[in-house]
Amino acid sequence: VFYQIYPRSFQDSNGDGIGDIPGIISRLDYLKWLGVGAVWLCPVYDSPNADMGYDIRDYEKIMSEFGTMEDFDTLLREMHKRDIKLVMDLVVNHCSSEHEWFQKAMADPEGEYGSYFYIKDGKDGQPPTNWRSYFGGSVWEKIPGYDNKFYLHSFAKEQPDLNWENEIVREKIYEMICWWMDQGLSGFRIDAIMNI
């Protein structure tokens, strides 16, 4: 039995109105009583929250309003004591526009990090195509300081699409996935996988 937890609204442990990892830990006996064998945890990664955590600024850091990496380690340990597996949401079609890679890409769109994303020249100052974003408007956003360069975002403009055709990007994502598995994670639910 899988149980999906959206952490923001699940259980607040410190009275700030936002659910958090210690709150989840406090409810593990309840989940065990329900017969839950695995939890699917929606994003708890560091994020500026343009899209409720689905815009990840740092894949190997916990968002401060949810707790700390130590809290996460405790969550995993306590889940394993109860024979509950943990599957995390993984968002790798895109990252946050505040991610270090994208910041470097915007500083030098034709440099190494520019190739981590889909950056294209427009047509006479207009977007390269007429494609529409899932969230409305164009999938293309003009790069500040450039008259005719655009980056692709299938979702919000704060969620630039990663270039999966770039083998370096793939390897860095695979390294991050392995890092989480080494923490004791049982797997991932991969968000927006059809867009990659």
NUPA-965023 format. One line per 10 residues: number of its first residue (from 1); their letters; for each residue x, y, z of N, C-alpha, C. Coordinates in nm, 4 decimals. Each point is the difference from the previous one (the first is absolute). Layout:
BEGIN
NUM	a	X Y Z X Y Z X Y Z | ...
//
This chain:
BEGIN
1	vfyqiyprsf	0.0846 -0.1186 0.0000 -0.0846 0.1186 0.0000 0.0880 0.1234 0.0000 | -0.0192 0.0843 -0.1010 0.0716 0.1278 -0.0070 -0.0863 0.1105 0.0603 | 0.0635 0.0932 0.0672 -0.0686 0.1155 0.0584 0.0753 0.1240 -0.0450 | -0.0693 0.0888 -0.0716 0.0646 0.1223 -0.0475 -0.0076 0.1075 0.1072 | 0.1138 0.0631 0.0276 0.0039 0.1105 0.0957 0.0417 0.1272 -0.0723 | -0.0879 0.0992 0.0069 0.0351 0.1352 -0.0427 0.0415 0.0709 0.1290 | 0.1302 0.0171 0.0217 0.0489 0.0385 0.1336 -0.0557 0.1311 0.0534 | -0.0244 0.0966 -0.0874 -0.0444 0.1331 0.0437 -0.1309 -0.0051 0.0798 | -0.0862 -0.0944 -0.0339 -0.1309 -0.0060 0.0662 -0.0197 -0.1251 0.0850 | 0.1034 -0.0817 0.0185 -0.0200 -0.1270 0.0704 -0.0004 0.0160 0.1515
11	qdsngdgigd	0.1069 0.0515 0.0577 0.0083 0.0148 0.1460 0.1040 0.1053 0.0356 | -0.0447 0.1044 0.0669 0.0853 0.1096 0.0449 0.0494 -0.0316 0.1421 | 0.1308 -0.0029 0.0189 0.0544 -0.0345 0.1325 0.0379 0.1215 0.0845 | 0.0132 0.1174 -0.0643 0.0517 0.1148 0.0755 -0.0934 0.1211 0.0022 | -0.1234 -0.0164 -0.0483 -0.0991 0.1054 0.0102 0.0146 0.1145 -0.0983 | 0.0805 -0.0188 -0.1057 0.0152 0.1091 -0.0976 -0.1015 -0.0087 -0.1138 | -0.0892 -0.0992 0.0072 -0.1030 -0.0144 -0.1023 0.0428 -0.0788 -0.1219 | 0.1237 -0.0521 0.0011 0.0533 -0.0758 -0.1132 0.0391 -0.1393 0.0484 | -0.0546 -0.1016 -0.0654 0.0396 -0.1357 0.0339 0.1491 -0.0186 -0.0217 | 0.0593 -0.0964 0.0699 0.1454 -0.0157 -0.0051 0.0400 -0.1452 0.0252
21	ipgiisrldy	0.1288 -0.0251 -0.0136 0.0505 -0.1374 0.0163 -0.0179 -0.0510 0.1427 | 0.0311 0.0795 0.1042 -0.0290 -0.0495 0.1352 -0.1491 -0.0337 0.0189 | -0.0877 0.0744 -0.0668 -0.1422 -0.0331 0.0064 -0.0299 -0.1358 -0.0604 | 0.0647 -0.0318 -0.1116 -0.0172 -0.1321 -0.0613 0.0495 -0.1085 0.0951 | 0.1167 0.0232 0.0604 0.0560 -0.0980 0.0941 -0.0993 -0.0291 0.1120 | -0.0682 0.1046 0.0477 -0.0947 -0.0172 0.1118 -0.1211 -0.0851 -0.0378 | -0.0236 -0.0203 -0.1294 -0.1164 -0.0763 -0.0458 0.0352 -0.1372 -0.0574 | 0.1250 -0.0424 0.0151 0.0398 -0.1275 -0.0602 -0.0718 -0.1196 0.0618 | -0.0250 0.0042 0.1307 -0.0738 -0.1118 0.0610 -0.1413 -0.0089 -0.0568 | -0.0606 0.1144 -0.0265 -0.1325 0.0036 -0.0627 0.0052 -0.0619 -0.1394
31	lkwlgvgavw	0.1018 0.0361 -0.0775 0.0129 -0.0567 -0.1343 0.0186 -0.1510 0.0062 | 0.0804 -0.0454 0.0967 0.0214 -0.1439 0.0168 -0.1320 -0.0681 0.0359 | -0.0778 0.0632 0.0887 -0.1296 -0.0538 0.0404 -0.0952 -0.0119 -0.1192 | 0.0100 0.0953 -0.0928 -0.0831 -0.0047 -0.1200 0.0389 -0.1139 -0.0945 | 0.1203 -0.0543 0.0180 0.0475 -0.1059 -0.0889 0.0841 0.0505 -0.1147 | 0.0497 0.1230 0.0124 0.0811 0.0593 -0.1052 0.1352 -0.0709 -0.0083 | 0.0394 -0.0372 -0.1221 0.1294 -0.0647 -0.0201 0.1018 0.0906 -0.0659 | -0.0502 0.1103 -0.0605 0.0893 0.0938 -0.0663 -0.0655 0.1377 -0.0042 | 0.0828 0.1012 0.0188 -0.0463 0.1383 -0.0089 0.0598 0.0630 -0.1241 | -0.0859 0.0680 -0.0775 0.0442 0.0848 -0.1104 -0.0008 0.1416 0.0554
41	lcpvydspna	0.1184 0.0581 0.0139 0.0154 0.1335 0.0574 0.0158 0.1025 -0.1117 | -0.0924 0.0963 -0.0069 0.0105 0.1092 -0.0968 0.1234 0.0846 0.0338 | 0.0423 0.0892 -0.0890 0.1307 0.0648 0.0144 0.0246 0.0704 0.1345 | 0.1148 -0.0314 0.0570 0.0478 0.0676 0.1210 0.1365 0.0640 -0.0253 | 0.0435 -0.0013 -0.1254 0.1299 0.0573 -0.0366 -0.0031 0.1524 0.0156 | 0.1167 0.0580 0.0108 0.0111 0.1459 0.0079 -0.0603 0.0626 -0.1251 | -0.0915 0.0953 0.0209 -0.0734 0.0594 -0.1114 -0.0489 0.1390 0.0363 | -0.0035 0.0912 -0.0975 -0.0615 0.1307 0.0248 -0.1527 -0.0038 -0.0080 | -0.0563 -0.1162 -0.0316 -0.1452 -0.0212 0.0030 -0.0779 0.0759 -0.1061 | 0.0536 0.0147 -0.1181 -0.0785 0.0576 -0.1094 -0.1109 -0.0971 -0.0407
51	dmgydirdye	0.0253 -0.1314 0.0210 -0.0985 -0.1033 -0.0336 -0.0050 -0.1045 0.1111 | -0.0187 0.0467 0.1220 -0.0196 -0.0869 0.1168 0.1059 -0.1098 0.0145 | 0.1254 0.0360 -0.0220 0.1095 -0.0941 0.0189 0.0396 -0.0768 -0.1236 | -0.0756 0.0133 -0.1086 0.0343 -0.0692 -0.1238 0.0997 0.0810 -0.0836 | 0.0537 0.1053 0.0590 0.1086 0.0796 -0.0592 0.1174 -0.0095 0.0974 | 0.0931 -0.0887 -0.0286 0.1029 -0.0360 0.0970 0.1252 0.0852 -0.0183 | 0.0383 0.0655 0.1084 0.1188 0.0855 0.0008 0.1252 -0.0810 0.0331 | -0.0145 -0.0997 0.0892 0.1129 -0.0842 0.0396 -0.0542 -0.1397 0.0271 | 0.0393 -0.0954 -0.0844 -0.0522 -0.1361 0.0092 0.0491 -0.0760 0.1227 | 0.1061 0.0459 0.0637 0.0569 -0.0737 0.1127 -0.0125 0.0768 0.1311
61	kimsefgtme	-0.1032 0.0828 0.0083 -0.0257 0.0783 0.1204 -0.1502 -0.0010 0.0272 | -0.0369 0.0011 0.1282 -0.1406 0.0022 0.0390 -0.0459 0.1453 0.0144 | -0.1219 0.0297 -0.0466 -0.0558 0.1336 0.0168 -0.0116 0.0311 0.1492 | 0.0489 0.1156 0.0410 0.0107 0.0311 0.1433 -0.1353 -0.0041 0.0712 | -0.1087 0.0377 -0.0673 -0.1294 -0.0022 0.0685 -0.0480 -0.1424 0.0281 | 0.0606 -0.0991 -0.0654 -0.0342 -0.1396 0.0269 0.0922 -0.0643 0.1024 | 0.1151 0.0595 0.0265 0.0935 -0.0573 0.0958 0.1417 -0.0002 -0.0525 | 0.0769 -0.0964 0.0436 0.1416 -0.0097 -0.0330 0.0306 -0.1381 -0.0567 | 0.1212 -0.0160 -0.0503 0.0417 -0.1324 -0.0467 0.0046 -0.0985 0.1169 | 0.0318 0.0503 0.1186 -0.0012 -0.0870 0.1186 -0.1421 -0.0507 0.0269
71	dfdtllremh	-0.0991 0.0896 -0.0162 -0.1398 -0.0424 0.0147 -0.0338 -0.1072 -0.1031 | 0.0474 0.0200 -0.1218 -0.0277 -0.0969 -0.1052 0.0638 -0.1353 0.0332 | 0.1241 0.0020 0.0506 0.0671 -0.1245 0.0385 -0.0793 -0.0725 0.1089 | -0.0527 0.0778 0.0956 -0.0821 -0.0585 0.1066 -0.1271 -0.0604 -0.0581 | -0.0625 0.0702 -0.0936 -0.1203 -0.0519 -0.0659 0.0277 -0.1352 -0.0646 | 0.1074 -0.0079 -0.0766 0.0339 -0.1265 -0.0661 0.0249 -0.1116 0.1014 | 0.0769 0.0310 0.1018 0.0330 -0.0991 0.1030 -0.1274 -0.0510 0.0689 | -0.0891 0.0924 0.0361 -0.1227 -0.0386 0.0695 -0.0959 -0.0755 -0.0924 | -0.0014 0.0351 -0.1273 -0.0828 -0.0747 -0.0948 0.0507 -0.1428 -0.0158 | 0.1314 -0.0128 -0.0114 0.0572 -0.1338 -0.0167 -0.0262 -0.0872 0.1229
81	krdiklvmdl	0.0002 0.0605 0.1185 -0.0332 -0.0758 0.1224 -0.1403 -0.0590 -0.0077 | -0.0879 0.0678 -0.0735 -0.1398 -0.0421 -0.0116 -0.0273 -0.0745 -0.1314 | 0.1065 -0.0353 -0.0703 -0.0121 -0.0696 -0.1290 -0.0833 0.0798 -0.1002 | 0.0182 0.1312 0.0013 -0.0648 0.0868 -0.0984 0.1091 0.0538 -0.0923 | -0.0208 -0.0150 -0.1287 0.0969 0.0490 -0.0974 -0.0331 0.1452 -0.0372 | 0.1010 0.0721 -0.0446 -0.0203 0.1390 -0.0391 0.0359 0.0195 -0.1468 | -0.0958 0.0539 -0.0750 0.0186 0.0364 -0.1405 -0.0195 0.1509 -0.0075 | 0.0949 0.0698 -0.0603 -0.0092 0.1448 -0.0101 -0.0380 0.0438 -0.1407 | -0.0706 0.1110 -0.0067 -0.0245 0.0645 -0.1283 0.1339 0.0475 -0.0550 | 0.0256 -0.0265 -0.1254 0.1227 0.0459 -0.0652 -0.0383 0.0823 -0.1217
91	vvnhcssehe	0.0469 0.1230 -0.0032 -0.0349 0.0920 -0.1084 0.1270 0.0273 -0.0796 | 0.0115 -0.0609 -0.1178 0.1224 0.0173 -0.0787 -0.0260 0.0442 -0.1434 | -0.1251 0.0285 -0.0343 -0.0252 0.0636 -0.1296 0.0523 0.1428 0.0038 | -0.0080 0.0594 0.1185 0.0383 0.1402 0.0171 0.0555 0.0191 0.1409 | 0.0575 0.1158 0.0235 0.0449 0.0379 0.1335 -0.0564 0.1391 0.0274 | 0.0479 0.0624 0.1049 -0.0402 0.1377 0.0292 0.0881 0.0977 -0.0771 | -0.0569 0.1148 -0.0324 0.0810 0.1054 -0.0617 0.1030 0.0542 0.0992 | -0.0120 -0.0374 0.1272 0.0995 0.0378 0.1005 0.1080 -0.1067 0.0196 | -0.0113 -0.1110 -0.0722 0.1028 -0.1039 0.0081 0.1330 0.0570 -0.0504 | 0.1084 -0.0433 0.0617 0.1333 0.0486 -0.0361 0.0293 -0.0172 -0.1488
101	wfqkamadpe	-0.0408 -0.1129 -0.0593 0.0267 -0.0237 -0.1418 -0.0667 0.1067 -0.0860 | -0.1248 0.0323 0.0316 -0.0725 0.0958 -0.0824 0.0555 0.1412 0.0193 | 0.0390 0.0320 0.1206 0.0589 0.1315 0.0241 0.1276 0.0169 -0.0839 | 0.0800 -0.1057 -0.0068 0.1217 0.0046 -0.0810 -0.0350 0.0052 -0.1492 | -0.1064 -0.0689 -0.0390 -0.0421 0.0020 -0.1403 -0.0465 0.1396 -0.0402 | -0.0680 0.0691 0.0887 -0.0484 0.1347 -0.0322 0.1159 0.1000 -0.0072 | 0.1047 -0.0248 0.0770 0.1171 0.0880 -0.0036 0.0773 -0.0175 -0.1307 | -0.0062 -0.1219 -0.0575 0.0726 -0.0292 -0.1243 -0.0786 -0.1044 -0.0796 | -0.1057 0.0423 -0.0715 -0.0864 -0.0962 -0.0703 0.0723 -0.0887 -0.1014 | 0.1143 0.0457 -0.0501 0.0718 -0.0807 -0.0989 0.1132 -0.0802 0.0624
111	geygsyfyik	0.0128 0.0075 0.1321 0.1040 -0.0747 0.0701 -0.0457 -0.1407 0.0347 | 0.0810 -0.0674 0.0810 -0.0277 -0.1397 0.0373 -0.1399 -0.0174 0.0590 | -0.0368 0.0866 0.0938 -0.1281 -0.0188 0.0691 -0.1184 0.0374 -0.0873 | 0.0226 0.0818 -0.1000 -0.1065 0.0283 -0.0955 -0.0476 -0.1272 -0.0687 | 0.0920 -0.0944 -0.0199 -0.0366 -0.1261 -0.0658 -0.0742 -0.0957 0.0929 | -0.0123 0.0350 0.1284 -0.0783 -0.0816 0.0944 -0.1498 0.0223 -0.0203 | -0.0347 0.1021 -0.0779 -0.1393 0.0384 -0.0210 -0.0250 0.0143 -0.1501 | -0.1240 0.0227 -0.0368 -0.0337 0.0237 -0.1397 -0.0022 0.1504 -0.0235 | 0.1069 0.0522 -0.0553 0.0115 0.1420 -0.0297 0.0082 0.0142 -0.1518 | -0.0918 0.0794 -0.0531 -0.0096 0.0140 -0.1459 -0.0100 0.1470 -0.0381
121	dgkdgqpptn	0.0442 0.0281 -0.1205 -0.0215 0.1333 -0.0565 -0.1448 0.0112 -0.0452 | -0.0558 0.1200 0.0184 -0.1352 0.0251 -0.0459 -0.0023 0.0367 -0.1465 | -0.1163 0.0402 -0.0444 -0.0187 0.0426 -0.1391 -0.0402 0.1469 0.0027 | 0.0967 0.0859 -0.0298 -0.0246 0.1451 0.0009 -0.0534 0.0477 0.1346 | 0.0608 -0.0502 0.1081 -0.0398 0.0410 0.1341 -0.1210 -0.0716 0.0553 | -0.0582 -0.0879 -0.0806 -0.1160 -0.0794 0.0433 0.0476 -0.1397 0.0400 | -0.0793 -0.0729 0.0803 0.0401 -0.1348 0.0417 0.0290 -0.0915 -0.1189 | 0.0844 -0.1024 0.0208 0.0360 -0.0926 -0.1084 -0.1187 -0.0769 -0.0593 | -0.0998 -0.0314 0.0845 -0.1187 -0.0728 -0.0472 -0.1235 0.0604 0.0663 | -0.1156 -0.0506 -0.0384 -0.1250 0.0453 0.0620 -0.0505 -0.0975 0.1064
131	wrsyfggsvw	0.0870 -0.0857 0.0516 -0.0399 -0.0990 0.1002 -0.0527 0.0673 0.1258 | -0.0978 -0.0660 0.0639 -0.0634 0.0547 0.1194 0.0425 -0.0782 0.1243 | 0.0149 0.0714 0.1090 0.0337 -0.0592 0.1289 -0.1231 -0.0654 0.0622 | 0.0208 -0.1023 0.0824 -0.1100 -0.0604 0.0754 -0.0704 0.1037 0.0863 | 0.0741 0.1004 0.0436 -0.0553 0.1016 0.0901 -0.0488 0.1232 -0.0749 | -0.0044 -0.0063 -0.1331 -0.0476 0.1115 -0.0808 0.1145 0.0853 -0.0515 | -0.0215 0.0636 -0.1136 0.1031 0.0820 -0.0609 0.1024 -0.0845 -0.0741 | 0.1017 0.0658 -0.0491 0.1049 -0.0673 -0.0768 0.0875 -0.0869 0.0898 | 0.0580 -0.1056 -0.0596 0.0995 -0.0798 0.0726 0.1358 0.0695 -0.0005 | 0.0109 0.1100 -0.0749 0.1272 0.0701 -0.0138 0.0001 0.1285 0.0817
141	ekipgydnkf	0.1098 0.0235 0.0702 0.0177 0.1229 0.0769 0.1274 0.0680 -0.0470 | -0.0093 0.1289 -0.0274 0.1168 0.0744 -0.0469 0.1036 0.0085 0.1109 | 0.1254 -0.0196 -0.0353 0.1094 0.0083 0.0967 0.0355 0.1468 0.0223 | -0.0034 0.0456 0.1243 0.0314 0.1412 0.0276 0.1364 0.0399 -0.0553 | 0.0041 0.1147 -0.0631 0.1255 0.0509 -0.0547 0.0283 -0.0443 -0.1425 | -0.0865 -0.0836 -0.0561 0.0170 -0.0483 -0.1373 -0.1268 0.0296 -0.0787 | 0.0162 0.0536 -0.1187 -0.1166 0.0364 -0.0812 -0.0684 -0.1191 -0.0653 | 0.0779 -0.1088 -0.0230 -0.0557 -0.1054 -0.0832 0.0317 -0.1403 0.0514 | 0.0229 -0.0119 0.1323 0.0256 -0.1328 0.0578 -0.1113 -0.0333 0.0986 | -0.0450 -0.1270 -0.0084 -0.1113 -0.0468 0.0813 0.0360 -0.1340 0.0639
151	ylhsfakeqp	-0.0593 -0.0271 0.1179 0.0133 -0.1334 0.0591 -0.1372 -0.0649 0.0082 | 0.0000 -0.1330 -0.0022 -0.1224 -0.0797 -0.0025 -0.0465 -0.0327 0.1417 | -0.1298 0.0144 0.0254 -0.0605 -0.0444 0.1267 -0.1368 -0.0577 -0.0318 | -0.0156 -0.1296 0.0160 -0.1287 -0.0650 -0.0289 -0.1061 0.0399 0.1011 | 0.0447 0.0402 0.1189 -0.0919 0.0382 0.1067 0.0180 0.1503 0.0280 | 0.0208 0.0389 0.1237 0.0164 0.1421 0.0316 0.1349 0.0514 -0.0511 | 0.0092 0.1318 -0.0204 0.1268 0.0569 -0.0475 0.1113 -0.0204 0.1026 | -0.0375 -0.0244 0.1261 0.0995 -0.0277 0.1053 0.0439 -0.1455 0.0012 | -0.0430 -0.0786 -0.1015 0.0332 -0.1426 -0.0086 0.0625 -0.0320 -0.1363 | 0.1233 0.0448 -0.0241 0.0635 -0.0270 -0.1297 0.0226 -0.1496 -0.0218
161	dlnweneivr	-0.0330 -0.0456 -0.1212 0.0185 -0.1413 -0.0332 0.1490 -0.0335 -0.0091 | 0.0358 -0.1130 0.0588 0.1364 -0.0512 -0.0111 0.0169 -0.0680 -0.1359 | 0.1184 0.0107 -0.0557 0.0301 -0.0582 -0.1308 0.0500 -0.1426 0.0181 | -0.0918 -0.0964 -0.0121 0.0356 -0.1403 0.0180 0.0808 -0.0560 -0.1169 | 0.0163 0.0767 -0.1060 0.0875 -0.0422 -0.1091 0.1464 0.0225 0.0363 | 0.0255 0.0762 0.1067 0.1352 0.0282 0.0461 0.0421 -0.1108 0.0968 | 0.1014 -0.0769 -0.0374 0.0419 -0.1142 0.0815 0.0524 0.0416 0.1369 | 0.0585 0.1192 0.0090 0.0487 0.0477 0.1303 -0.1177 0.0212 0.0952 | -0.1082 0.0584 -0.0504 -0.1201 0.0193 0.0813 -0.0512 -0.1344 0.0486 | -0.0092 -0.0963 -0.0911 -0.0477 -0.1338 0.0383 0.0856 -0.0578 0.1125
171	ekiyemicww	0.1321 0.0073 -0.0171 0.0889 -0.0583 0.1016 -0.0157 0.0695 0.1348 | -0.0148 0.1313 -0.0006 -0.0179 0.0728 0.1259 -0.1318 -0.0384 0.0665 | -0.1050 -0.0181 -0.0790 -0.1285 -0.0445 0.0551 0.0132 -0.1419 0.0555 | 0.0675 -0.0875 -0.0739 0.0190 -0.1379 0.0481 0.0792 -0.0022 0.1304 | 0.1020 0.0857 0.0106 0.0783 0.0080 0.1241 -0.0883 0.0432 0.1165 | -0.0879 0.0967 -0.0244 -0.0911 0.0461 0.1043 -0.0961 -0.1109 0.0412 | -0.0518 -0.0738 -0.0981 -0.0899 -0.1117 0.0299 0.0714 -0.1038 0.0859 | 0.1225 -0.0336 -0.0367 0.0776 -0.0977 0.0781 0.0266 0.0511 0.1410 | 0.0250 0.1302 0.0131 0.0227 0.0597 0.1323 -0.1213 -0.0225 0.0900 | -0.1204 0.0216 -0.0541 -0.1207 -0.0219 0.0804 -0.0197 -0.1480 0.0314
181	mdqglsgfri	0.0277 -0.0867 -0.0969 -0.0140 -0.1435 0.0268 0.0967 -0.0440 0.1094 | 0.1199 0.0588 0.0008 0.0981 -0.0312 0.1043 -0.0473 0.0443 0.1379 | -0.0908 0.0986 0.0057 -0.0550 0.0432 0.1291 -0.0963 -0.1044 0.0575 | -0.0467 -0.0922 -0.0855 -0.0928 -0.1037 0.0444 -0.1375 0.0085 -0.0628 | -0.0145 0.0854 -0.0996 -0.1271 0.0132 -0.0702 -0.0309 -0.1287 -0.0758 | -0.1280 -0.0315 -0.0141 -0.0386 -0.1211 -0.0725 -0.0272 0.0248 -0.1471 | -0.0226 0.1252 -0.0380 -0.0260 0.0284 -0.1403 -0.0583 0.1379 -0.0194 | -0.0460 0.0240 -0.1226 -0.0527 0.1310 -0.0370 -0.1291 -0.0129 -0.0783 | -0.0845 0.0986 0.0129 -0.1107 0.0239 -0.0927 0.0494 0.1166 -0.0844 | 0.0167 -0.0213 -0.1282 0.0641 0.1016 -0.0836 -0.1071 0.0893 -0.0625
191	daimni	0.0058 0.1273 0.0364 -0.0981 0.0982 -0.0440 0.0281 0.0456 -0.1430 | -0.1068 0.0200 -0.0776 0.0070 0.0552 -0.1359 0.0967 -0.0768 -0.0901 | 0.0094 -0.1314 0.0208 0.0970 -0.0808 -0.0747 -0.0301 0.0019 -0.1492 | -0.1263 0.0162 -0.0392 -0.0321 -0.0005 -0.1435 0.0546 0.1225 -0.0718 | 0.0419 0.1027 0.0748 0.0514 0.1201 -0.0621 0.1488 -0.0065 -0.0321 | 0.0702 -0.0943 0.0588 0.1458 -0.0045 -0.0189 0.0315 -0.0335 -0.1454
//
